[in-house]
Amino acid sequence: MTRKDLPPEVAERVPVIAYSVYRTYRKYVDKDELVQEAWIWCLKRRDDIEKALAETNPDIRKHNESRLWWQLKRTCERYARKEKAIKSGYV
């Protein structure tokens, strides 16, 4: 299973979402780490992503995309918050 197995929309969005989280947590996390975490999340949920993006109804597909990107951003933020806690001495 590789990144090439995922729909092309995912390859477009992963770096954008990772960078948006990186801007908030740049003191605590590296952008490449966020991109890697995002790819791991996508590869673990490949079937769900493919099913959501294969929707033919444009309204449902738009909703599915929005939900997927929100979940991906949440995953990156969760990782960044954990790294912040470690580097700030809370863990």
C-alpha positions as CSV (number, residue, x, y, z in Angstrom):
1,M,0.0,0.0,0.0
2,T,1.5,3.3,-1.1
3,R,0.5,6.9,-1.5
4,K,-0.1,6.3,-5.2
5,D,-3.0,4.0,-4.3
6,L,-5.0,7.0,-3.0
7,P,-7.1,9.4,-5.1
8,P,-5.2,12.4,-6.5
9,E,-7.2,14.8,-4.3
10,V,-5.5,13.4,-1.3
11,A,-2.0,14.2,-2.6
12,E,-3.1,17.7,-3.3
13,R,-4.6,18.4,0.2
14,V,-2.1,16.6,2.5
15,P,0.7,19.2,2.2
16,V,-1.8,22.1,2.4
17,I,-3.4,20.9,5.6
18,A,-0.1,20.0,7.2
19,Y,1.3,23.5,6.4
20,S,-1.8,25.1,7.9
21,V,-1.2,23.2,11.2
22,Y,2.5,23.9,11.0
23,R,2.0,27.6,10.9
24,T,0.3,27.4,14.4
25,Y,2.8,25.0,15.9
26,R,6.1,25.8,14.1
27,K,8.0,26.2,17.3
28,Y,7.2,22.6,18.4
29,V,6.9,20.5,15.3
30,D,8.6,20.1,11.9
31,K,6.4,20.4,8.8
32,D,7.7,17.1,7.4
33,E,6.6,15.3,10.5
34,L,3.1,16.6,10.0
35,V,3.0,15.6,6.4
36,Q,4.2,12.1,7.4
37,E,1.5,11.8,10.1
38,A,-1.1,12.9,7.5
39,W,0.0,10.3,5.1
40,I,-0.1,7.6,7.7
41,W,-3.6,8.6,8.6
42,C,-4.6,8.5,5.0
43,L,-3.1,5.1,4.3
44,K,-4.7,3.6,7.4
45,R,-8.1,4.8,6.1
46,R,-7.6,4.2,2.4
47,D,-10.9,2.3,1.8
48,D,-12.9,5.0,3.6
49,I,-11.3,7.8,1.7
50,E,-11.9,6.0,-1.7
51,K,-15.5,5.3,-0.8
52,A,-16.1,8.9,0.3
53,L,-14.5,10.4,-2.8
54,A,-16.2,8.0,-5.2
55,E,-19.6,9.5,-4.4
56,T,-21.4,10.5,-7.6
57,N,-23.8,13.0,-6.0
58,P,-21.9,16.4,-6.0
59,D,-23.5,17.6,-2.7
60,I,-22.7,14.4,-0.8
61,R,-19.2,14.3,-2.3
62,K,-18.6,17.9,-1.2
63,H,-19.8,17.1,2.3
64,N,-17.5,13.9,2.3
65,E,-14.5,15.9,1.2
66,S,-15.1,18.6,3.9
67,R,-15.4,15.9,6.5
68,L,-12.3,14.1,5.4
69,W,-10.1,17.2,5.3
70,W,-11.5,18.3,8.7
71,Q,-10.5,14.9,10.2
72,L,-7.1,15.1,8.6
73,K,-6.5,18.5,10.0
74,R,-7.6,17.3,13.4
75,T,-5.2,14.4,13.3
76,C,-2.3,16.8,12.4
77,E,-3.3,19.1,15.2
78,R,-3.5,16.3,17.7
79,Y,0.1,15.2,16.8
80,A,1.3,18.8,17.0
81,R,-0.3,19.3,20.5
82,K,1.4,16.2,21.8
83,E,4.7,17.4,20.5
84,K,4.1,20.8,22.1
85,A,3.4,19.2,25.4
86,I,6.5,17.1,25.3
87,K,8.8,20.0,24.3
88,S,7.1,22.3,26.9
89,G,7.7,19.9,29.7
90,Y,4.2,18.8,30.4
91,V,4.8,15.1,29.6
